[in-house]
């Protein structure tokens, strides 16, 4: 917003005798000077020559916010807005005006009286408000900026305000920002703002100077120091709205530098700015705009975007007012909730003018209806957004800017979550394909917690998204899949998705051969969550019965209705099973097994999880077997990463570890699937058990992460018991499972667990294994680094844990190769303290000491 100078503002510096009076004032010596002539001279000049703006109208004349984010206009010639009358006065007598400026600059000298300096800075400040030409005149005199910065230390509030105001005006010109910054203005303003009692006018001018300086990217890091940034955040709570606006403007400019985002977030800026957008601050259009701009910049980072959403704000794409013209509100329909729940009609005939529908809320009986808060918020949000769409007021404020189409596609705004959720659902029902895709992506970004996921469900987003899965636009389908994948984390939303018929379009997408890996991955995630039967059990135990009833909101309670509702809830799992059976055909299962053959470990893991949930539908077992599930498991159990050399350095070693972990997750999921399949006789008789056991034993002995070996060991034991039942340690399978899975897991539990009870249970179980004389058990304990945690447990564990640890260490000491490791772990001092304390285990400790070379 450019500065507009009133036409009555004109300088008339031709004052008879004034120059002689001023010269006399500055030349007289302190011994003969009197206060009265100096005051009259300075005051007369101030009042007549350089006082184009009265004190009372100063607020309306101050420079406003510039279009590039500064606190004042960028007064370059092409952007300045100076009336012709002012320009005429400039050309009439520039030399005389310059002489007066020189005089007042000299009056700023440190050797002058403080009152003279104060009146001179006030006059120069008001002179500089004339525009760029006047600022250029002041800048011609070297040292003027430094003298103005020095006056920021003045005890006079008027002098500080004028000095900060002059710096603000000078810094509004691009060419002079560096001069202001190099003069130490930022440091002095920081010290000034640190004062406990400071006039609002001084704070406003100082912050506006920083607002101008923060336009320059290289100055932002200097402003965003550890001392000034907390002050800027504190001023967001200031009582003076001008101060709040200036502080918000500085923060908005600082947010333009991505390198400063972490510092700003750590200082707590997000909650403060979010609060300005959630509450109605009277007359604060500027501060709300600056707060929104700052948060939008911070939200470009994924982690910071989550923090913004956690504060109750939702990023909504700006799609242009024209896109909302395709919105077609229903002119006459029986009211319903946004998620599709219908209100039961009390009579078949509607009123003449629809009053029974419009006033339905007034007739609700509190004993018969209980609308949850989430449903109420959904109704309110939908009503508000549809009203704005009907009257054409959505994004009306952005039409004046006339942004280009490419710019509009990347712009967002921030709305409180209730309005933001309703706006995004409204956009899903429009015809603009680009807007639909952007809204779906915003829904995915906003679905960060259960509250937001339930809010989108209540607002009716699930139904729109499921319908959009059949859209031919690839961008829309990818965005919709992403949104559904985020929403499917919720058990309740999963049930709604299945009720809306999400399985069939997902299966259709999965059958397509040309889909991207990202879309396939998210499709498999949604399928796995929807098909997981444990979702229903979690909902029943933690959230309450599944709402499968079709009972109307206003229906009267009766035994018949209750019986019908109970029957509906009881039949719900059966109905879902029938629906699932209809979608699980040979083509789908064949596609999933194909993924096991050819895809990355990540997709293999997800496909195995989907197949695992399919095994719960018994009619699918024969189809799974006939589709070649054994060959798919064989492909997963033979990853190339296990055969590669792990003796790598640096980045290659880290990449190898990541690939090994991904392969371990896929193998664990496939092992879990194998364990489920072994429950069926038709599968057990159709597989080559010895071949699968060979593959699993190799995986168990590999360097795959320990946490992924649990299901490998379980499936291996299960496979072994099915082929040749034997639970003794002499069985090679049980021996390998103990050495390569059980012992390492127990040692990890002893070392990493924070629970003394868990440590005690683990060491007792480990002692049982070692005491039974299992071959190579002591070597496995030593090889897995078990000596050090056992010695530590001798010092800190319970009596039973100490006794078991001493027993294991004694068995380890029978091998001379373990002596060095036992001594290095500090066993001797610990054992001696145990003996001297005469604890119940001192005899075992003494016996162990005698076996060690002490």
KOLSE-982537 format. One record per residue (C-alpha): residue in one letter; x, y, z. Coordinates in steps of 0.5 Angstrom, whole numbers, plus 2048, in hexadecimal, padded with zeros to 3 digits. Layout:
AXYZ/...
END
This chain:
X800800800/X8038067FE/X80480D801/X7FF8127FF/X801819801/X7FB81E802/X7FB8247FD/X7FB829803/X802826805/X80782B802/X80E82E804/X80F836805/X816837808/X81683E805/X81684180C/X81884880D/X81E849812/X81D841814/X82483F812/X828845816/X82484381C/X82683C81B/X82D83E81A/X82D842820/X82B83C824/X830837822/X83683C823/X83583F829/X83983C82F/X836838835/X83883E83A/X834843836/X82E83E834/X82783F837/X82283A836/X81C83E834/X81F84182D/X82183A82B/X81B83782D/X81783C829/X81B83C823/X81B834823/X814834824/X81283981F/X81683581A/X81382F81C/X80C83181C/X80C835815/X812833811/X81282B812/X80B829815/X80782780F/X803822813/X80082481A/X80181F820/X7FA81E820/X7FA81B819/X800817819/X7FD81181A/X7F9811813/X7FF81480F/X80580F811/X80780A80C/X80380480B/X8057FD809/X8097FC803/X8077F77FE/X80E7F37FF/X80C7F2806/X8107F8809/X80D7FD80E/X80D803809/X80D804802/X8138027FE/X81480A7FB/X8178097F5/X81680E7EF/X8118097EB/X80D8077F2/X80D80D7F5/X8068117F6/X8088187F7/X80281D7F5/X8048237F0/X8048287F5/X8098257F9/X80D8247F3/X80C82B7F1/X80F82E7F8/X8158297F7/X81782C7F1/X8168337F3/X81B8347F8/X81F82E7F9/X8268317FB/X822835801/X81F82F803/X82682B803/X829830807/X82483080D/X82582880C/X82C82980D/X82B82E813/X826829817/X82B823815/X831827819/X82C82881F/X82C820820/X833821822/X83581E828/X83882482B/X83182882A/X82C829830/X827822830/X82182782F/X82482A829/X826823826/X81F820828/X81B826824/X82082581E/X81F81D81D/X81781F81E/X818824818/X81C81F814/X81781A815/X81181E813/X81582180D/X81781980B/X81081880A/X80F81C804/X8128167FF/X8188137FC/X81B81A7FA/X81B81C801/X81E816804/X8248177FE/X82581E801/X82681B808/X82A816806/X82F81A803/X83281D809/X83681780C/X835815813/X82E817813/X82C810814/X83180E819/X82F81481D/X82881281D/X82A80B81F/X82D80E825/X827812827/X82380B828/X82780B82F/X824812831/X820812837/X81A816833/X815812831/X81381782B/X81B817829/X81B810829/X814810825/X817815820/X81D81181F/X81A80B81E/X81580E819/X81B811815/X81E80A814/X818807812/X81780C80D/X81E80C80A/X81E80480B/X817804806/X81C806800/X8207FF7FE/X8268037FC/X827805804/X8257FF807/X82C7FD808/X82E80480A/X829803810/X82B7FC812/X8337FE812/X832803816/X8307FF81C/X82980081C/X8277F981D/X82B7F8823/X8287FF826/X8217FD825/X8227F7828/X8257FA82E/X81F7FF82E/X81A7FA82D/X81C7F7833/X81A7FC838/X8157FB83D/X81180183C/X811804835/X80C808831/X80780582C/X80980A827/X811808828/X80F801827/X80B802821/X81180681D/X816801820/X8137FB81D/X8117FE817/X818800816/X81A7F8817/X8147F7812/X8177FA80D/X81E7F880E/X81B7F080E/X8197F1807/X8217F0805/X8227E9806/X8297EA808/X8277EE80E/X8227E9810/X8277E4814/X8297EB818/X8227EC81A/X8217E581C/X8267E5822/X8247E1828/X8237E882C/X81E7EC827/X81A7E6824/X8177E582B/X8157EC82C/X8127EC825/X80D7E6827/X80C7EA82E/X8097F082A/X8047EB827/X8007EC82D/X8017F482E/X7FB7F882F/X7FD7FD829/X7FA7FA823/X8007FE81F/X8057FA823/X8027F3822/X8017F581A/X8097F781A/X80B7F181E/X8077EC819/X80A7F0813/X8117EE816/X8107E7817/X80C7E6810/X8127E980D/X8177E4811/X8137DE80F/X8157E0808/X81C7DD80A/X81B7D580A/X8227D580E/X81E7D9814/X8187D4814/X81B7D081A/X81D7D581E/X8177D981E/X8137D281F/X8177D1825/X8167D8828/X80E7D6828/X80C7DA822/X8077D581F/X8027D5825/X8027DD826/X8017DE81F/X7FB7D881E/X7F87DC824/X7F77E2820/X7F37DE81B/X7EF7DA81F/X7EC7E0823/X7E87E6821/X7ED7EC822/X7E97F3821/X7EC7F781B/X7F27F281A/X7F27F1813/X7F97F2812/X7FC7EE817/X7F77E8815/X7FA7E980E/X8017E9811/X8007E3815/X7FD7DF810/X8037E180B/X8087DF810/X8047D8812/X8047D780B/X80B7D780A/X80D7D3810/X8087CE80D/X80C7CC807/X8107C880C/X80C7C180D/X80E7C1814/X80C7C8815/X8067C7812/X8047C2817/X8057C781C/X8007CC819/X7FB7C7818/X7FC7C581F/X7FA7CC821/X7F37CB81E/X7F47CE817/X7F37CB810/X7F77CC80A/X7F27CE804/X7F47CF7FD/X7F27D57FA/X7EE7D37F3/X7EB7D97F1/X7E47DC7F2/X7E27D97EB/X7E37D27ED/X7DD7D37F2/X7D87D57ED/X7D77CD7EB/X7D57CC7F2/X7CD7CA7F2/X7CA7CA7F9/X7C47C67FA/X7BE7CB7F9/X7B97C67FD/X7BB7BF801/X7BA7BC807/X7BF7BF80C/X7C57BA80E/X7CC7BA811/X7D27BB80D/X7D47B380D/X7CD7B180A/X7C97B0810/X7C27B180F/X7BD7B4814/X7B77B0815/X7B07B4812/X7AB7B4817/X7A67B5812/X7A57B380A/X7A27BA808/X7A77C0808/X7A57C780A/X7A37CC805/X7A97D0805/X7AE7CB808/X7AE7CE80F/X7AE7C7812/X7B57C580F/X7B87CC810/X7B67CC817/X7B77C5819/X7BC7C781E/X7B77CA822/X7B37C4823/X7B97BF825/X7B77BC82B/X7BD7BB830/X7BB7B5833/X7BB7B182C/X7C07B5828/X7C87B582A/X7CC7B9824/X7D37B8826/X7D87BE826/X7DB7BC820/X7D57BC81C/X7D37C281F/X7D97C581C/X7D87C2815/X7D17C5815/X7D37CC817/X7DA7CC812/X7D67C980C/X7D07CE80D/X7D57D480D/X7D97D2807/X7D37D0803/X7D07D7805/X7D77DB803/X7D67D77FC/X7CF7D87FB/X7D07E07FB/X7D77E07F8/X7DB7E27FE/X7E07DC7FE/X7E77DF7FC/X7E47E67FA/X7EA7E97FE/X7EF7E67F9/X7EC7E97F2/X7EE7F07F3/X7F57ED7F2/X7F47E97EC/X7F97E47ED/X7FB7E07E7/X7F97D97E6/X8007D67E7/X8007DA7EE/X7F97D87F0/X7FB7D17EF/X8007D17F5/X7FD7D67FA/X7FA7D4800/X7F67D7806/X7F57D580D/X7EE7D4810/X7EC7D2817/X7EB7CA817/X7E37CA817/X7E37CF811/X7E97CC80D/X7E67C580E/X7E07C780B/X7E37CB805/X7E77C5803/X7E17C1803/X7DD7C67FF/X7E37C67FA/X7E37BF7F9/X7DC7C07F6/X7DE7C57F1/X7DF7C47E9/X7E67C77E9/X7EB7C17E9/X7F17C57EB/X7ED7C77F1/X7EB7C07F3/X7F27BD7F3/X7F57C37F7/X7EF7C27FC/X7F07BB7FD/X7F87BC7FE/X7F67C1803/X7F17BC807/X7F77B7807/X7FC7BD80A/X7F77BE80F/X7F57B7811/X7FB7B7817/X7F77B581D/X7F07B181E/X7EC7B8820/X7EE7BA819/X7EC7B3815/X7E57B3819/X7E47BA817/X7E57B9810/X7E17B2811/X7DB7B6814/X7DB7BC80E/X7DA7B6809/X7E17B6806/X7E17AF806/X7DB7AE801/X7DE7B37FC/X7E57B07FC/X7E27A97FB/X7DE7AB7F5/X7E47AF7F2/X7E87A97F2/X7E57A77EB/X7E77AE7E8/X7EB7AD7E2/X7F07B37E4/X7F77B07E7/X7F87B67EB/X7F17B57EE/X7F27AE7F0/X7F97AE7F2/X7F77B47F7/X7F07B07F9/X7F47AA7FB/X7F97AE7FF/X7F37B1803/X7F07AB804/X7F77A8806/X7F77AD80C/X7F07AC80E/X7F07A580E/X7F57A5814/X7EE7A6818/X7EA7A081A/X7E47A3819/X7E67A7812/X7E87A0810/X7E179D811/X7DD7A380E/X7E27A2808/X7E079B807/X7D979D808/X7D97A2802/X7DC79C7FE/X7E379E7FE/X7E67967FD/X7E37967F5/X7E779C7F3/X7ED79A7F6/X7ED7937F4/X7EC7967ED/X7F279B7EE/X7F67957F0/X7F57917EA/X7F77967E5/X7FF7957E3/X80179C7E1/X80079F7E8/X8057A37EC/X8097A07F2/X8077A57F6/X7FF7A47F4/X80079D7F5/X80379D7FC/X7FE7A27FF/X7F879D7FC/X7FB7977FF/X7FC79B806/X7F479D805/X7F2796803/X7F6793809/X7F379880E/X7EC79780C/X7ED78F80B/X7F078F812/X7EA78B817/X7EE78E81D/X7EB79581B/X7E479381D/X7E6790823/X7EA796825/X7E479B824/X7E0796828/X7E479682E/X7E779D82E/X7E27A282A/X7DB79E82B/X7D779A827/X7D779B81F/X7D179F81D/X7CE79B818/X7C779D81A/X7C37A1815/X7BE7A381A/X7BC7AB819/X7BE7B081E/X7B77B2820/X7B57AB820/X7B17A9826/X7B57A382A/X7B179D82A/X7B279582B/X7B1794824/X7B6799822/X7BB797827/X7BB790824/X7BC79281D/X7C279681F/X7C5790823/X7C478C81D/X7C7791818/X7CD79181D/X7CD78A81D/X7CD788816/X7D278E814/X7D8789814/X7D5784810/X7D378980B/X7DA78C80B/X7DC78580A/X7D8784804/X7DA78A801/X7E1789802/X7E07827FF/X7DD7857F8/X7E47897F7/X7E97847F9/X7E97807F2/X7EF77D7EF/X7F17837EB/X7F27877F1/X7F67817F5/X7FA7807EF/X7FC7877EF/X7FE7877F6/X8027817F5/X8057857EF/X80778A7F3/X80B7857F8/X80F7837F2/X8117897EF/X81078F7F3/X8157937F8/X8157907FF/X810796802/X80B7947FD/X80C78D7FF/X80B78E806/X804791804/X80278C7FF/X803787805/X7FF78A80A/X7F978B805/X7FA783804/X7FA78280B/X7F478580C/X7F1782806/X7F277B80A/X7ED77D80F/X7E877C809/X7E8774809/X7E5774802/X7EB7787FF/X7F0772802/X7F076E7FC/X7F07747F7/X7F77767FB/X7FA76F7FA/X7F876E7F3/X7FB7757F1/X8027737F3/X8037767FA/X8097717FB/X80D7747F6/X80B77B7F8/X80E7797FF/X8147767FC/X81577D7F9/X8157817FF/X81977C803/X81F77C7FE/X8217847FE/X8277867FB/X82978A800/X82B784805/X830782800/X8337887FF/X83A78A803/X83978F809/X84079180A/X83E798807/X84079F809/X83D7A680A/X8367A7806/X8367A0803/X83679D80A/X8307A180C/X82C79F805/X82E798806/X82B79880D/X82579C80B/X824797805/X82579180A/X82079480F/X81B794809/X81C78D807/X81B78B80E/X81478E80F/X81278B808/X81578480B/X811785812/X80A78780E/X80B781809/X80D77C810/X80777E813/X80377D80D/X80677680D/X804775814/X7FD776812/X7FD77280C/X80076C810/X7F976C814/X7F676980E/X7F676180C/X7F6763804/X7FC767805/X800763809/X7FF75D804/X8017617FE/X808764800/X80F762800/X810763807/X817761807/X819766802/X81576C806/X81976980C/X82076A809/X81E771807/X81C77380E/X822770811/X82677480D/X82377A80E/X823779816/X82B778816/X82C77E812/X82D785814/X826788813/X82378C819/X82178881F/X81B78C81F/X819788819/X81B78181B/X81578081F/X81077E81A/X81577A816/X81777681C/X80F77581E/X80E773817/X81476F817/X81276B81D/X80B76A81B/X80D768814/X812763818/X80C76081C/X80775F816/X80D75B812/X810757818/X80D75981F/X813759824/X81475F82A/X81A75C82D/X82176082C/X82475B828/X82075D822/X82476181E/X81E76681D/X81D767824/X825768825/X82676D820/X820771822/X822771829/X829773827/X828778822/X82177B824/X82077A82B/X82677B82F/X82878182B/X82178482D/X822782834/X828786834/X82578C831/X82078C836/X82578C83C/X829791839/X823796836/X81D79583B/X81C79A840/X817795844/X81B792849/X81678C849/X81778B841/X81E78B843/X81D786848/X819781844/X81E78283E/X824780842/X82077A845/X81E77783F/X82577883C/X828774842/X82376F841/X82576E839/X82D76E83B/X82C76A841/X82876483D/X82F763839/X82D766832/X83276582D/X83676C82C/X83176F831/X837773835/X83A77482E/X83477882C/X83377C832/X83B77E831/X83A77F82A/X83478482B/X837788830/X834785836/X83978683B/X83978D83C/X83278E83E/X832787842/X83878B846/X834791847/X82E78D849/X83278A84F/X833791852/X82C794851/X82778E850/X82278B855/X825785859/X822780854/X82578384E/X82C784852/X82B77C853/X82A77B84C/X82F77F849/X83477C84D/X83277584B/X833777844/X83A77B845/X83C775848/X83A770842/X83E77583E/X844775842/X84576E841/X84877083A/X84E77483B/X84D778834/X84777C838/X84C77E83E/X84E78483B/X847786839/X845785840/X84B789843/X84A78F83E/X84378F840/X845791848/X84378A84B/X84878A850/X846790854/X83F78E853/X840787856/X84578A85C/X83F78F85E/X83A78985E/X83F785862/X84078A867/X83978C868/X83778586A/X831785865/X82E77E864/X83177D85E/X83877E861/X83A777860/X839777859/X83D77D858/X84377A85C/X842774857/X842778851/X84877C854/X84C776855/X84B77484D/X84E77B84B/X85577C84A/X85578284F/
END
